Amino acid sequence: MTYINSNTQLRGISSLFSRRIFSGILRNDVSLLRQLTRMYLPQNASQESLSHIFKKSYSLLSKVYRCEYIYKNELLNQKIIKEYGTDKTIAINEFKVGCSIVDLAMFNGDSKAFEIKSDLDTPFRLSGQIFDYTRLFQKCYIVVPENHLDDYLYDIGNGIGVIVMTREKRHLLLEKYREAEPNNYIDSDLAISCLHTKEYMHLIKTYFGELPDVSIFEMYEECRKLMKEIPSTILQGLFLKEVETRKTATPMLKRIQKELRQICLCMNLSRKDIDKLNIYLTTTIN
């Protein structure tokens, strides 16, 4: 496959890895994928399997257009699945924390936040994001391109871990430049805002033995007040246990080809949907 590497074409190719495209595939509707393929890929691409189209497109993007999807997917493959992960690991895409959104959050005996600054990003807003993350997560990392490492080191404290994306021959590598220092503090107001209703109610009942004797309309505020009484080290563990009960696609990610793991996590696909997707990937778009 040969490509004209214009920014317009590369952005078009990156749009292949989107919710809209994969929602269509799961409905056995590849009309949009067919349209984008004809616009941005060589004519003979329509004769190839969907799996091959995504594999080749991903390979091109990883070489000349390392967008956020590439960073997230490599972070999943190289760190969250291969290095940090266990069968009980929970990864959550775009986890809202205060006024910020963590690109990838991982919960596995401790909590880790990964903020991605791709080749297409700037340090804008990073200090505010880090401020939010360090009030909730035990370890925080930024993931940055090698050639912009110095640009980001000025905007973070020494306790923030740094992972650098480099390229070695045909492969992208994520190398740890600096380990994150453990954080023993958790902001109770931030923690309760990140939990679902059943989760924070269960947390309060676990620690205090009972829920406040108030109406459901007053429950959040009363639980918020009680959560302030829980020591940080204990609250961290209780918060972690609640989040780790959530259902995510994390345990099924190894069932899909490595280029597509991030979109499966993003869409929180079930095992049934991933198996269905694997079947469609063997077909062509004609």
Backbone hydrogen bonds, N-H to C=O, Kabsch-Sander energy under -0.5 kcal/mol:
donor,donor_aa,acceptor,acceptor_aa,energy
5,N,3,Y,-0.7
6,S,4,I,-1.7
10,L,6,S,-2.6
11,R,7,N,-2.5
12,G,8,T,-1.9
13,I,9,Q,-2.4
14,S,10,L,-2.4
15,S,11,R,-1.3
16,L,13,I,-1.6
17,F,14,S,-1.5
18,S,16,L,-1.1
22,F,18,S,-2.1
23,S,19,R,-3.0
24,G,20,R,-1.7
25,I,21,I,-2.0
26,L,22,F,-2.1
27,R,23,S,-0.9
27,R,24,G,-0.7
28,N,25,I,-1.9
29,D,24,G,-3.4
30,V,28,N,-0.5
34,R,30,V,-2.9
35,Q,31,S,-2.1
36,L,32,L,-2.7
37,T,33,L,-2.4
38,R,34,R,-2.2
39,M,35,Q,-1.5
40,Y,36,L,-2.6
41,L,37,T,-2.3
45,A,42,P,-1.9
46,S,43,Q,-1.0
47,Q,44,N,-1.6
48,E,45,A,-1.7
50,L,283,T,-2.6
51,S,281,L,-2.5
53,I,49,S,-2.2
54,F,50,L,-2.5
55,K,51,S,-2.2
56,K,52,H,-2.7
57,S,53,I,-2.4
58,Y,54,F,-2.4
59,S,55,K,-2.0
60,L,56,K,-2.0
61,L,57,S,-2.4
62,S,58,Y,-2.4
63,K,59,S,-0.8
63,K,60,L,-0.9
64,V,60,L,-2.2
65,Y,61,L,-2.3
67,C,65,Y,-2.1
71,Y,67,C,-1.7
72,K,68,E,-2.9
73,N,69,Y,-2.7
74,E,70,I,-2.5
75,L,71,Y,-2.4
76,L,72,K,-2.3
77,N,73,N,-2.5
78,Q,74,E,-3.0
79,K,75,L,-1.6
80,I,75,L,-2.4
81,I,76,L,-2.7
82,K,77,N,-1.0
83,E,79,K,-0.6
84,Y,79,K,-3.9
85,G,79,K,-0.7
89,T,86,T,-1.5
90,I,107,F,-2.3
91,A,89,T,-0.5
92,I,105,A,-2.8
94,E,103,D,-2.4
95,F,102,V,-1.5
96,K,94,E,-0.6
97,V,100,S,-3.0
100,S,97,V,-2.6
102,V,95,F,-2.9
104,L,114,F,-1.7
105,A,92,I,-2.5
106,M,112,K,-2.8
107,F,90,I,-2.9
108,N,110,D,-2.7
112,K,106,M,-2.8
113,A,139,K,-2.3
114,F,104,L,-2.5
115,E,113,A,-0.5
115,E,141,Y,-2.7
116,I,114,F,-0.6
117,K,143,V,-2.9
119,D,66,R,-1.0
121,D,118,S,-1.8
126,L,123,P,-2.2
129,Q,125,R,-2.2
130,I,126,L,-2.8
131,F,127,S,-1.9
132,D,128,G,-1.8
133,Y,129,Q,-2.5
134,T,130,I,-2.4
135,R,132,D,-1.1
136,L,133,Y,-1.8
137,F,133,Y,-2.9
138,Q,111,S,-0.6
139,K,111,S,-1.8
141,Y,113,A,-2.9
142,I,161,G,-2.1
143,V,115,E,-2.7
144,V,142,I,-0.5
144,V,163,I,-2.5
146,E,165,M,-2.0
148,H,145,P,-1.7
149,L,146,E,-1.3
151,D,148,H,-0.5
152,Y,148,H,-1.0
152,Y,149,L,-1.1
153,L,149,L,-1.6
154,Y,150,D,-0.8
155,D,152,Y,-1.5
156,I,153,L,-0.8
160,I,157,G,-1.4
161,G,140,C,-2.9
162,V,178,R,-2.3
163,I,142,I,-2.9
164,V,175,E,-3.2
165,M,144,V,-2.9
166,T,164,V,-0.6
166,T,173,L,-2.9
168,E,171,H,-3.1
169,K,167,R,-0.5
171,H,168,E,-2.2
173,L,166,T,-2.9
175,E,164,V,-2.9
175,E,173,L,-0.6
177,Y,162,V,-2.4
177,Y,175,E,-0.7
178,R,162,V,-1.9
181,E,159,G,-2.3
183,N,138,Q,-2.0
184,N,182,P,-0.5
187,D,135,R,-3.4
188,S,186,I,-0.6
191,A,187,D,-2.6
192,I,188,S,-2.4
193,S,189,D,-1.5
194,C,190,L,-0.9
194,C,191,A,-0.9
195,L,191,A,-0.5
195,L,192,I,-0.9
200,Y,196,H,-2.4
201,M,197,T,-2.0
202,H,198,K,-2.0
203,L,199,E,-2.4
204,I,200,Y,-2.2
205,K,201,M,-2.2
206,T,202,H,-2.4
207,Y,203,L,-2.0
208,F,204,I,-2.9
209,G,205,K,-1.7
214,V,212,P,-2.0
218,E,215,S,-1.1
219,M,215,S,-0.8
220,Y,216,I,-0.5
222,E,218,E,-2.1
223,C,219,M,-2.8
224,R,220,Y,-2.5
225,K,221,E,-1.9
226,L,222,E,-2.1
227,M,223,C,-2.5
228,K,224,R,-0.9
229,E,226,L,-1.7
230,I,227,M,-1.3
234,I,231,P,-0.5
235,L,231,P,-2.9
236,Q,232,S,-2.8
237,G,233,T,-1.1
238,L,234,I,-2.2
239,F,235,L,-3.1
240,L,236,Q,-2.3
241,K,237,G,-2.1
242,E,238,L,-1.7
243,V,239,F,-2.1
244,E,240,L,-2.3
245,T,242,E,-1.1
246,R,243,V,-1.8
248,T,246,R,-0.6
252,M,249,A,-1.7
253,L,249,A,-0.7
253,L,250,T,-1.3
255,R,252,M,-2.1
256,I,253,L,-1.5
260,L,257,Q,-2.1
261,R,258,K,-0.9
264,C,260,L,-1.6
265,L,261,R,-2.1
266,C,262,Q,-3.0
267,M,263,I,-2.1
268,N,265,L,-0.9
269,L,264,C,-2.2
274,I,270,S,-2.4
275,D,271,R,-2.5
276,K,272,K,-2.0
277,L,273,D,-2.8
278,N,274,I,-2.3
279,I,275,D,-1.2
280,Y,276,K,-2.0
281,L,277,L,-2.3
282,T,279,I,-1.3
283,T,280,Y,-1.8
285,I,46,S,-0.6
286,N,46,S,-0.5
